[in-house]
């Protein structure tokens, strides 16, 4: 299965394991809650999906790599206890709490979240001294004499033997106590994740052209050659920072993340072309509707990889605009809750001081909730940005009210409402700006390329990107609707993906 299918399966399993009866007991007893074993090549996103599952379910996540653990750190250190049996005194070995179990309790204590996932990576690479204890752990959730707290689901991961010489193959007795999911690298699925995370457009464009360069591991006479999803994601982050600082991107730098000489050379050559295309075409001029006829003519005469790069840059920019707009929409919508509470306080005769006090409590509650989710590993970047924006608004509003003495509670709330209305007005203005930029984008593609493959790419991105689909559903886009009807896009989604795939394969681009 691919990593997306694995994520959905694990998410469903966790929900089932955490399901309780009317008396508050877990429907599936702890000993019957089989740990999930995610078996797949390195760097395909196993850890990333665990973070996503915890964030989407609102539960905690504690992650450990078992290769870093000795028997003592996993099971606890021995110490001597004095005990009495039948009137005689004995020295008895006891064990301190496992570092892993202690970490779970620490997260529960600090975050106040009682349920979660204990994710143990590289579980089939444990040391020889620790290996005998793993069967007991997998069956009973026990390290030494200390048990994983109730409400914590065990998910494990490991690499097949061909990728790691340290792998110890489990026997049938151990395997029979786990739910095993074998996962393979899948570019199409990873691309959805990469788009959502905003990976560098040059990387996505290159991999669209060279799908075989997405993931590859082999052993040669020179050693290991490998390309992983993790490598591309890490390279993307560094490329963004290098560009911000104006640092030259060289082959040796790319080779630190992509350990394959041929692909390093191909991507380095493509990246240089990509930078040239950025200089040749001014994306902001296109989206502002002020693009020159010379630029359009150049685009019409360009080769496929140049047109693909241009469309990638345009799609990347407009999708980022839409994503930021929708995040603001979510933030404003969530602010309605505290505003209603403040209005209710004002309408029932609350003083300005009471309004300020309630505002401070609301701010403090959101700060604590964000910190709790961060500690638990259950806060996504999107929710973090949204919550920070809310806290900023509430904090600034509180400072303003303390600076400007309001006559009464009603006047204080009126000032708060005025500030919120300014935010809404700015959001509406931005929505209009984004709609206009979308119109100019469609106009440029239609004037330059007609209803060909470039329009197909634009329409597909608008359809499959969640924020864009929500934006169009909420505010409309006549250009999208018109081309959607012409292409019957919703009825041809599978066919479109096949066409795009063929388009890439038939291209004359040679790496």
C-alpha positions as CSV (number, residue, x, y, z in Angstrom):
1,X,0.0,0.0,0.0
2,X,1.1,3.6,-0.3
3,X,1.7,5.9,2.6
4,X,-1.7,7.6,2.4
5,X,-3.5,4.3,2.6
6,X,-1.3,3.4,5.5
7,X,-2.2,6.6,7.3
8,X,-5.9,6.1,6.9
9,X,-5.7,2.5,8.1
10,X,-3.7,3.5,11.2
11,X,-6.0,6.4,11.9
12,X,-9.0,4.2,11.8
13,X,-7.3,1.6,14.0
14,X,-6.4,4.2,16.6
15,X,-10.0,5.4,16.7
16,X,-11.2,1.9,17.2
17,X,-8.7,1.1,19.9
18,X,-9.7,4.3,21.8
19,X,-13.4,3.5,21.5
20,X,-15.1,3.1,24.9
21,X,-18.3,1.4,26.2
22,X,-21.0,3.1,28.3
23,X,-18.9,2.5,31.4
24,X,-15.9,4.2,30.1
25,X,-13.9,1.0,29.5
26,X,-12.0,0.5,26.2
27,X,-14.0,-1.8,24.0
28,X,-10.9,-3.7,22.9
29,X,-8.8,-4.9,25.9
30,X,-5.1,-3.8,26.0
31,X,-3.8,-7.3,25.4
32,X,-6.0,-7.5,22.2
33,X,-4.9,-4.1,20.9
34,X,-2.3,-5.4,18.4
35,X,0.6,-2.9,17.8
36,X,0.8,-1.7,14.2
37,X,4.0,-2.5,12.4
38,X,4.7,-0.1,9.5
39,X,7.3,-1.8,7.3
40,X,8.8,0.2,4.5
41,X,11.9,1.7,3.0
42,X,13.6,4.6,4.8
43,X,12.6,8.2,4.2
44,X,9.1,7.6,2.7
45,X,7.2,9.6,5.4
46,X,6.4,7.1,8.1
47,X,7.1,9.6,10.9
48,X,5.3,12.4,9.1
49,X,2.0,10.5,8.9
50,X,2.2,9.8,12.7
51,X,2.4,13.5,13.3
52,X,-0.6,14.1,11.0
53,X,-2.7,11.4,12.7
54,X,-2.1,12.8,16.1
55,X,-2.9,16.3,14.9
56,X,-6.1,15.2,13.2
57,X,-7.3,13.1,16.1
58,X,-6.3,15.7,18.7
59,X,-4.2,13.1,20.7
60,X,-0.6,13.1,21.9
61,X,2.4,11.6,20.2
62,X,5.6,10.4,21.7
63,X,8.3,9.2,19.2
64,X,11.4,7.1,19.9
65,X,14.0,5.5,17.7
66,X,14.8,2.1,19.2
67,X,18.3,2.0,17.7
68,X,19.3,4.6,20.3
69,X,18.2,2.5,23.3
70,X,20.0,0.0,25.4
71,X,18.3,-2.6,27.6
72,X,18.9,-0.2,30.6
73,X,17.3,2.9,29.0
74,X,14.3,1.0,27.6
75,X,13.6,-1.2,30.7
76,X,15.0,0.9,33.5
77,X,18.1,0.7,35.7
78,X,18.4,-1.9,38.4
79,X,18.5,-1.0,42.1
80,X,18.5,-3.0,45.3
81,X,15.4,-3.1,47.5
82,X,15.2,-4.7,51.0
83,X,12.1,-6.9,51.4
84,X,10.9,-9.3,54.1
85,X,9.5,-12.7,53.3
86,X,8.3,-15.0,56.1
87,X,10.2,-13.1,58.6
88,X,13.5,-13.1,56.8
89,X,15.1,-10.0,55.1
90,X,16.2,-10.2,51.5
91,X,17.8,-8.0,48.9
92,X,15.7,-7.8,45.8
93,X,16.5,-6.2,42.4
94,X,14.0,-3.6,41.3
95,X,14.0,-1.4,38.2
96,X,13.5,2.3,37.7
97,X,10.9,3.4,35.2
98,X,11.7,3.0,31.5
99,X,12.8,6.3,29.9
100,X,10.2,5.6,27.2
101,X,7.3,5.1,29.6
102,X,8.4,8.1,31.7
103,X,8.3,10.2,28.5
104,X,4.7,9.2,28.0
105,X,3.8,10.2,31.5
106,X,5.7,13.5,31.2
107,X,3.7,14.4,28.0
108,X,0.4,13.5,29.8
109,X,1.3,15.6,32.8
110,X,2.4,18.7,30.8
111,X,-0.2,18.6,28.0
112,X,-3.1,17.3,30.1
113,X,-4.0,15.0,27.1
114,X,-4.6,11.5,28.4
115,X,-4.6,9.5,25.1
116,X,-2.0,9.2,22.4
117,X,0.2,7.2,20.2
118,X,3.6,5.8,21.3
119,X,5.5,5.5,18.0
120,X,8.7,3.4,18.1
121,X,10.7,3.6,15.0
122,X,13.3,1.0,13.8
123,X,11.9,-1.5,16.2
124,X,13.5,-4.4,14.2
125,X,16.9,-2.9,14.8
126,X,17.0,-3.2,18.6
127,X,20.2,-4.4,20.4
128,X,20.7,-8.1,21.1
129,X,20.2,-7.5,24.8
130,X,16.9,-5.7,24.3
131,X,15.4,-8.1,21.7
132,X,14.0,-10.7,24.2
133,X,12.0,-7.9,26.0
134,X,10.3,-6.8,22.8
135,X,7.9,-9.7,22.6
136,X,6.6,-8.9,26.1
137,X,6.2,-5.3,25.2
138,X,4.4,-6.0,21.9
139,X,1.9,-8.3,23.7
140,X,1.4,-6.5,27.0
141,X,2.7,-2.9,26.5
142,X,5.2,-3.4,29.3
143,X,8.8,-2.3,29.5
144,X,10.4,-3.9,32.6
145,X,7.7,-3.7,35.3
146,X,6.1,-0.6,34.0
147,X,3.2,-0.6,31.6
148,X,2.3,1.9,28.9
149,X,-0.7,4.0,30.3
150,X,-4.2,3.1,29.2
151,X,-5.3,5.0,26.2
152,X,-2.0,4.9,24.4
153,X,-1.8,3.0,21.1
154,X,1.4,1.4,20.0
155,X,2.6,2.0,16.5
156,X,6.0,0.7,15.4
157,X,8.0,1.0,12.2
158,X,11.0,-0.6,10.6
159,X,12.9,-1.1,7.4
160,X,13.1,-4.3,5.4
161,X,16.5,-6.2,5.7
162,X,17.6,-5.1,2.2
163,X,17.8,-1.4,3.4
164,X,19.5,-2.0,6.8
165,X,22.1,-4.5,7.8
166,X,21.1,-4.1,11.5
167,X,17.6,-5.5,10.9
168,X,16.7,-8.5,13.1
169,X,13.9,-10.5,11.4
170,X,11.0,-11.2,13.8
171,X,9.9,-14.7,14.4
172,X,6.4,-15.9,13.7
173,X,5.5,-15.6,17.4
174,X,6.3,-11.9,17.4
175,X,4.8,-11.2,14.0
176,X,1.5,-12.9,15.1
177,X,1.1,-10.2,17.7
178,X,1.2,-7.3,15.3
179,X,-0.8,-5.8,12.5
180,X,1.7,-5.5,9.6
181,X,1.4,-2.8,6.9
182,X,3.9,-2.9,4.1
183,X,4.4,0.5,2.5
184,X,5.9,1.5,-0.8
185,X,7.0,4.9,-2.1
186,X,4.4,6.5,-4.3
187,X,5.2,9.9,-6.0
188,X,1.6,10.8,-6.8
189,X,0.6,10.5,-3.1
190,X,3.7,12.2,-1.9
191,X,3.1,15.1,-4.3
192,X,-0.2,15.9,-2.5
193,X,1.7,16.2,0.8
194,X,4.5,18.2,-0.8
195,X,2.0,20.7,-2.3
196,X,0.3,21.1,1.0
197,X,3.7,21.7,2.8
198,X,4.7,24.2,0.1
199,X,7.8,22.3,-1.2
200,X,10.0,24.2,-3.7
201,X,8.3,24.4,-7.1
202,X,11.6,23.5,-8.8
203,X,11.7,20.1,-7.1
204,X,8.0,19.3,-7.9
205,X,8.5,20.4,-11.5
206,X,11.6,18.3,-11.8
207,X,10.0,15.2,-10.3
208,X,6.9,15.7,-12.5
209,X,9.3,15.3,-15.4
210,X,11.5,12.6,-13.8
211,X,9.2,10.5,-11.6
212,X,11.9,7.8,-11.4
213,X,14.1,10.3,-9.5
214,X,11.7,10.5,-6.6
215,X,12.8,7.5,-4.7
216,X,15.6,5.0,-5.4
217,X,18.0,3.0,-3.2
218,X,20.7,0.7,-4.6
219,X,24.1,-0.7,-3.7
220,X,26.9,-0.1,-6.1
221,X,30.7,-0.8,-6.1
222,X,31.0,2.8,-4.7
223,X,28.6,2.1,-1.9
224,X,25.0,3.1,-1.3
225,X,23.2,5.3,-3.8
226,X,19.9,6.6,-2.4
227,X,17.2,9.2,-3.1
228,X,14.3,9.5,-0.5
229,X,11.3,11.7,0.0
230,X,12.9,12.9,3.2
231,X,15.9,14.1,1.2
232,X,13.8,16.1,-1.3
233,X,11.9,17.7,1.6
234,X,15.0,18.7,3.5
235,X,16.6,20.0,0.3
236,X,13.5,22.1,-0.4
237,X,13.7,23.9,3.0
238,X,17.4,24.6,2.4
239,X,16.8,25.9,-1.1
240,X,14.3,28.4,0.2
241,X,16.8,29.7,2.7
242,X,19.7,29.7,0.2
243,X,17.6,31.8,-2.2
244,X,16.6,34.3,0.6
245,X,20.3,34.8,1.5
246,X,21.4,34.9,-2.1
247,X,23.8,31.9,-1.7
248,X,24.8,30.0,-4.8
249,X,23.3,26.5,-5.1
250,X,26.0,24.1,-6.3
251,X,26.0,20.4,-7.2
252,X,28.0,19.6,-4.0
253,X,25.2,21.2,-1.9
254,X,22.4,19.2,-3.7
255,X,24.5,16.1,-3.2
256,X,24.3,16.5,0.5
257,X,20.6,15.5,0.3
258,X,20.3,13.5,-2.9
259,X,22.9,10.7,-2.8
260,X,22.8,9.8,-6.5
261,X,25.4,11.4,-8.9
262,X,23.2,11.2,-12.0
263,X,20.1,12.7,-10.3
264,X,22.2,15.4,-8.7
265,X,23.6,16.5,-12.1
266,X,20.1,16.4,-13.7
267,X,18.4,18.4,-10.9
268,X,21.3,20.9,-10.7
269,X,20.9,21.5,-14.5
270,X,17.2,21.8,-14.2
271,X,17.4,24.2,-11.2
272,X,19.7,26.5,-13.2
273,X,17.1,26.5,-16.0
274,X,14.3,27.1,-13.4
275,X,16.2,30.2,-12.1
276,X,16.5,31.4,-15.7
277,X,12.8,31.0,-16.2
278,X,12.1,33.0,-13.1
279,X,14.2,35.9,-14.5
280,X,12.6,35.6,-18.0
281,X,9.0,35.6,-16.7
282,X,7.7,38.0,-14.1
283,X,5.0,36.1,-12.2
284,X,3.7,39.1,-10.5
285,X,3.1,40.9,-13.8
286,X,1.2,38.0,-15.1
287,X,-1.0,37.8,-12.0
288,X,-1.5,41.6,-12.0
289,X,-2.7,41.4,-15.6
290,X,0.1,43.6,-17.0
291,X,2.1,40.9,-18.8
292,X,3.6,42.0,-22.1
293,X,2.8,40.4,-25.5
294,X,6.5,39.7,-25.8
295,X,6.4,37.5,-22.7
296,X,3.3,35.7,-24.0
297,X,5.0,35.1,-27.4
298,X,8.1,33.8,-25.7
299,X,6.0,31.4,-23.6
300,X,4.1,30.1,-26.8
301,X,7.4,29.3,-28.5
302,X,9.0,27.7,-25.4
303,X,9.8,24.0,-24.9
304,X,7.8,21.7,-22.7
305,X,10.0,21.9,-19.6
306,X,10.0,25.7,-19.8
307,X,6.2,25.8,-20.1
308,X,5.9,23.3,-17.2
309,X,8.2,25.4,-15.1
310,X,6.2,28.6,-15.8
311,X,2.9,26.9,-14.9
312,X,4.5,25.5,-11.8
313,X,5.6,29.0,-10.7
314,X,2.2,30.5,-11.5
315,X,0.3,27.7,-9.7
316,X,2.6,27.9,-6.7
317,X,2.0,31.6,-6.3
318,X,-1.7,31.6,-6.7
319,X,-2.2,28.6,-4.5
320,X,-0.1,30.3,-1.8
321,X,-2.3,33.4,-2.1
322,X,-5.4,31.3,-1.8
323,X,-4.0,29.3,1.2
324,X,-3.2,32.4,3.1
325,X,-6.7,33.8,2.3
326,X,-8.4,30.7,3.6
327,X,-6.3,30.6,6.7
328,X,-7.4,34.1,7.5
329,X,-11.0,33.1,6.9
330,X,-10.6,30.2,9.4
331,X,-9.1,32.5,12.0
332,X,-11.9,35.1,11.7
333,X,-14.5,32.4,11.9
334,X,-13.0,31.0,15.1
335,X,-12.8,34.5,16.6
336,X,-16.5,34.7,16.5
337,X,-16.7,32.5,19.6
338,X,-14.9,34.8,22.0
339,X,-16.6,37.8,20.4
340,X,-20.0,36.4,21.2
341,X,-19.0,35.8,24.8
342,X,-17.7,39.4,25.1
343,X,-20.9,40.7,23.6
344,X,-23.0,38.7,26.0
345,X,-21.0,40.1,28.9
346,X,-21.5,43.7,27.6
347,X,-25.3,43.2,27.0
348,X,-25.8,41.9,30.6
349,X,-24.3,45.1,32.1
350,X,-20.7,44.0,32.4
351,X,-18.3,46.9,33.0
352,X,-15.3,47.8,30.8
353,X,-13.0,46.3,33.4
354,X,-14.9,43.0,33.3
355,X,-14.7,43.0,29.5
356,X,-10.9,43.5,29.7
357,X,-10.7,40.7,32.3
358,X,-12.7,38.3,30.2
359,X,-10.6,39.1,27.1
360,X,-7.4,38.4,29.1
361,X,-8.9,35.0,30.2
362,X,-9.8,34.1,26.6
363,X,-6.2,35.0,25.5
364,X,-4.6,33.0,28.3
365,X,-6.9,30.0,27.6
366,X,-5.8,29.9,23.9
367,X,-2.1,30.3,24.8
368,X,-2.3,27.4,27.2
369,X,-4.2,25.2,24.7
370,X,-1.6,25.9,22.0
371,X,1.2,25.1,24.4
372,X,-0.5,21.9,25.5
373,X,-1.0,20.7,21.9
374,X,2.6,21.6,21.1
375,X,3.9,19.5,24.0
376,X,1.7,16.6,22.9
377,X,2.9,16.9,19.3
378,X,-0.7,17.4,18.2
379,X,-0.5,20.9,16.7
380,X,-0.2,21.3,13.0
381,X,1.6,24.2,11.4
382,X,-1.6,25.5,10.0
383,X,-3.4,25.5,13.4
384,X,-0.3,27.1,14.9
385,X,-0.4,30.0,12.5
386,X,-4.2,30.4,13.0
387,X,-4.0,30.3,16.8
388,X,-1.1,32.7,16.9
389,X,-3.1,35.1,14.7
390,X,-6.0,34.9,17.1
391,X,-3.8,35.4,20.2
392,X,-2.2,38.4,18.5
393,X,-5.6,40.0,17.8
394,X,-6.9,39.3,21.4
395,X,-3.6,40.6,22.9
396,X,-3.5,43.8,20.9
397,X,-7.2,44.4,21.6
398,X,-6.6,44.0,25.3
399,X,-3.7,46.5,25.2
400,X,-5.8,49.0,23.3
401,X,-8.7,48.8,25.8
402,X,-6.3,49.2,28.8
403,X,-4.7,52.3,27.1
404,X,-8.0,53.9,26.1
405,X,-10.4,53.9,29.1
406,X,-13.9,52.9,27.8
407,X,-16.9,54.5,29.5
408,X,-18.7,51.2,30.1
409,X,-18.8,47.6,28.9
410,X,-20.9,48.4,25.8
411,X,-18.3,51.0,24.7
412,X,-15.5,48.5,25.3
413,X,-17.2,45.9,23.2
414,X,-17.9,48.4,20.5
415,X,-14.1,49.1,20.2
416,X,-13.4,45.3,20.0
417,X,-16.1,44.9,17.3
418,X,-14.6,47.8,15.3
419,X,-11.2,46.2,15.4
420,X,-12.7,42.9,14.2
421,X,-14.7,44.7,11.5
422,X,-11.4,46.1,10.2
423,X,-10.0,42.6,10.0
424,X,-13.0,41.4,8.1
425,X,-12.9,44.4,5.7
426,X,-9.2,43.7,5.0
427,X,-10.1,40.0,4.4
428,X,-12.8,40.9,1.9
429,X,-10.4,43.2,0.1
430,X,-7.8,40.4,-0.1
431,X,-10.5,38.0,-1.3
432,X,-11.3,40.4,-4.2
433,X,-7.6,40.7,-4.9
434,X,-7.1,36.9,-5.1
435,X,-10.2,36.5,-7.4
436,X,-8.8,39.2,-9.7
437,X,-5.4,37.5,-9.8
438,X,-7.1,34.2,-10.6
439,X,-8.9,35.9,-13.5
440,X,-5.7,37.3,-14.9
441,X,-4.0,33.9,-14.5
442,X,-6.7,32.2,-16.5
443,X,-6.7,35.0,-19.1
444,X,-2.9,34.6,-19.5
445,X,-3.1,30.8,-19.9
446,X,-6.0,31.1,-22.3
447,X,-4.4,33.8,-24.5
448,X,-1.0,32.2,-24.5
449,X,-1.8,28.4,-24.7
450,X,-5.5,28.2,-25.5
451,X,-7.3,25.2,-23.9
452,X,-4.3,22.9,-24.2
453,X,-2.2,21.0,-21.7
454,X,-1.3,24.1,-19.8
455,X,-5.0,24.9,-19.1
456,X,-5.4,21.3,-18.1
457,X,-2.6,21.6,-15.6
458,X,-4.1,24.8,-14.1
459,X,-7.6,23.3,-13.9
460,X,-6.3,20.2,-12.3
461,X,-4.4,22.1,-9.6
462,X,-7.5,24.2,-8.9
463,X,-9.6,21.1,-8.5
464,X,-7.3,18.9,-6.4
465,X,-5.9,21.6,-4.0
466,X,-8.3,21.7,-1.0
467,X,-8.0,25.4,-0.2
468,X,-8.5,26.3,-3.9
469,X,-11.6,24.1,-4.1
470,X,-13.0,25.7,-1.0
471,X,-12.2,29.2,-2.2
472,X,-14.0,28.6,-5.6
473,X,-17.0,27.0,-3.8
474,X,-17.3,30.0,-1.4
475,X,-16.6,32.9,-3.8
476,X,-16.9,31.5,-7.3
477,X,-14.6,31.8,-10.3
478,X,-16.3,32.2,-13.7
479,X,-13.2,31.3,-15.6
480,X,-12.9,28.0,-13.7
481,X,-16.5,27.2,-14.2
482,X,-16.4,27.9,-17.9
483,X,-13.4,25.8,-18.5
484,X,-14.7,23.1,-16.2
485,X,-17.8,22.8,-18.3
486,X,-15.8,22.8,-21.5
487,X,-13.4,20.0,-20.2
488,X,-16.1,18.2,-18.2
489,X,-13.3,18.1,-15.6
490,X,-15.3,16.5,-12.8
491,X,-16.3,13.6,-15.0
492,X,-12.8,13.1,-16.4
493,X,-10.6,13.4,-13.3
494,X,-9.1,9.9,-13.9
495,X,-8.6,10.6,-17.6
496,X,-6.9,13.9,-16.9
497,X,-4.4,12.3,-14.6
498,X,-3.6,9.7,-17.2
499,X,-3.2,12.5,-19.9
500,X,-0.8,14.4,-17.6
501,X,1.2,11.2,-17.0
502,X,1.4,10.6,-20.7
503,X,2.3,14.2,-21.3
504,X,5.3,13.8,-19.0
505,X,6.3,10.5,-20.6
506,X,6.1,11.8,-24.1
507,X,8.1,14.9,-23.4
508,X,11.4,15.4,-25.3
509,X,13.2,16.5,-22.1
510,X,16.4,14.5,-21.7
511,X,18.2,14.6,-18.3
